Amino acid sequence: MPPASVDKQGLIKPPPLRTGDHVGIISPAGPVEPSQVSFGINYLESKGFTVHPAPHVYDQDGYLAGNDRDRLSDLHVMFEDPEIKALFCTRGGYGTLRLLHKIDYALIRRRPKILVGYSDITALMMALYAQIGLVTFHGPMVARFASSPENALAHLTELLSGSEPVIIRGEGGQVLFEGRASGPVVGGNLTLLCHLLGTPFFPPLDGAILFLEERGEALYRIDRMLTHLAQAGKLSGLAGVVGGQFLDCGDLDAVNECMTFRFAESDIPVMTGFPMGHGSLNLTIPLGIDAEMDTTQMTLKTLKPHVLEA
């Protein structure tokens, strides 16, 4: 029998956060120093949560936050612990991809919880969506709380505590192709999405609103990755595309031209410049939940609750 958190679409929605809940901090990718996350931990505590750093959260093994075994153990321990209601990742970097084939997805299916992250954590979030349909949350990580505007942090905590529709406005963004479309919001970091191609962890994209963001990639690399996805047949059935921030990727007009070329024959709405991704204003969006994109209003709005309702 499927858990009570499974909806009619096969999605697994985690319970919402409540004041007084216990939350876990994990480092499934790159290493982090205690000083880098102290502000974030204090912020979560100020919101009434009891914070539990995972046993290996501050480990370091070169460019990894400890060895694969320990990072995987932290993930499993936090999902197994019935007291922990949400998992916040400390940072991205690299390393999450190395864990995917060893994750106990059955455990996570039995104990669904809120998971927040972005960048390298895209690999984990999309694997959980592809394997068990878990709704996850693309949003600020603990090491970035200190540089995040208060409205971004308030947006995060309010979203995780309720099921009201999430509306993100692309003020200052650009419409590449007009229209309205609806479907599950899927994606995240473009590089990590490409790295999932050919694995059982690549998410289903047919009928989806594809969300893409990136940092520090040259224009030709963005072109190459989009071309790779297209030639793999992953862009042909999309409902629409929403571009987030492409930070330190050169001329944004050139990035938009690249995306215009790639989706010119797709007959789907495409808009870019939304405050989601590696910039300081990284507004949280649930991944896997149906949403509507509207290029006239420059909005992305969820259509269904993203957490379990009482």
C-alpha positions, -999 to 999 in steps of 0.1 A, spaced: 0 0 0 15 34 -9 21 59 19 -6 85 27 17 111 12 12 98 -24 -13 118 -44 -32 107 -75 -4 117 -98 20 94 -79 38 124 -63 50 121 -27 45 153 -8 63 159 25 46 172 56 49 209 62 72 225 88 58 236 121 73 259 147 92 237 171 100 210 145 135 195 143 154 200 111 187 184 98 217 199 81 236 178 56 266 182 32 261 158 3 284 176 -20 313 200 -13 329 207 21 319 236 44 334 252 75 313 258 106 317 296 102 301 294 68 268 280 81 266 296 116 244 324 104 220 300 86 218 277 117 210 307 139 184 319 114 166 286 114 167 285 152 153 321 153 123 308 134 116 282 161 133 252 146 157 229 165 187 223 142 206 190 141 238 191 120 245 156 106 275 136 121 297 143 91 284 177 80 319 193 85 340 165 71 364 172 43 380 149 18 396 171 -9 368 187 -29 342 165 -11 324 169 22 339 136 35 339 102 18 309 88 -1 300 63 26 297 90 53 278 115 32 254 88 22 250 77 58 241 113 68 214 114 42 200 80 53 202 89 90 183 121 86 155 105 66 153 76 90 151 97 121 113 103 128 121 135 147 137 152 118 111 170 96 132 187 69 167 185 55 186 216 45 218 212 24 248 233 34 262 240 -1 267 227 -36 301 222 -52 304 186 -64 297 151 -50 260 145 -50 261 126 -83 284 100 -67 257 89 -42 227 84 -64 231 47 -72 235 38 -35 206 57 -20 179 37 -3 149 51 -22 125 28 -4 135 44 29 129 79 16 96 68 1 85 55 36 98 87 54 92 116 29 106 149 42 113 184 29 146 186 11 160 221 2 190 228 -21 201 238 -56 232 237 -78 249 203 -73 219 192 -52 199 192 -85 212 157 -90 197 145 -57 164 163 -62 159 150 -97 169 115 -87 143 115 -59 117 128 -84 125 103 -110 128 73 -87 99 79 -62 81 111 -72 92 131 -42 85 168 -43 116 188 -33 124 225 -30 149 244 -51 160 272 -28 188 288 -7 213 265 11 225 272 46 259 286 37 241 312 15 216 323 41 240 351 53 240 367 18 204 361 10 179 390 13 154 387 41 125 384 16 141 353 1 145 336 35 110 346 45 97 332 12 115 299 20 102 294 55 66 305 47 65 282 17 77 252 37 52 259 64 21 261 42 4 249 11 -7 282 -4 1 287 -41 37 298 -48 40 328 -72 73 339 -86 74 370 -107 101 375 -134 103 413 -130 130 425 -153 130 392 -172 125 386 -208 99 368 -229 115 348 -257 83 332 -269 48 342 -257 21 320 -243 7 302 -213 14 266 -203 10 243 -173 28 212 -161 51 200 -134 81 223 -128 112 201 -133 149 208 -136 174 231 -119 211 234 -127 217 228 -165 251 211 -160 237 186 -135 207 179 -156 230 170 -185 251 148 -163 219 127 -155 213 119 -191 216 81 -197 210 73 -161 179 61 -143 179 93 -124 170 116 -153 135 131 -146 105 127 -169 101 159 -190 72 152 -212 46 179 -205 68 196 -180 78 232 -175 116 229 -177 134 252 -153 171 260 -160 197 280 -142 235 281 -143 266 297 -130 301 303 -145 296 285 -178 307 301 -211 281 306 -238 294 278 -260 291 254 -230 255 264 -225 248 260 -262 265 225 -260 244 214 -231 212 226 -246 221 209 -279 230 177 -260 195 176 -243 178 183 -276 197 156 -295 189 132 -267 152 139 -274 146 155 -240 133 189 -252 107 178 -277 77 172 -254 80 202 -231 51 224 -221 73 254 -216 107 267 -204 115 291 -175 150 304 -173 164 314 -139 196 332 -133 227 326 -155 252 342 -132 287 348 -145 278 333 -178 288 363 -199 264 385 -218 228 376 -208 215 388 -242 237 362 -258 224 335 -234 189 345 -244 198 344 -281 211 309 -275 179 298 -259 158 315 -286 177 295 -312 172 262 -294 135 266 -288 125 285 -320 107 256 -335 92 242 -304 60 263 -303 61 266 -265 63 297 -242 98 306 -230 107 333 -205 140 340 -187 155 361 -160 135 347 -130 151 352 -95 159 315 -90 194 301 -90 229 313 -80 221 350 -75 216 365 -40 179 365 -46 171 328 -50 134 324 -45 123 289 -36 101 269 -60 87 234 -54 100 209 -80 75 182 -93 44 203 -86 21 214 -114 24 251 -121 13 276 -147 36 300 -166 22 331 -181 45 353 -203 19 382 -202 21 384 -165 57 371 -162 47 347 -135 52 311 -125 24 300 -102 19 266 -86 -15 250 -91 -15 224 -64 -4 221 -28 33 214 -24 31 198 11 6 175 27 -26 193 38 -41 187 72 
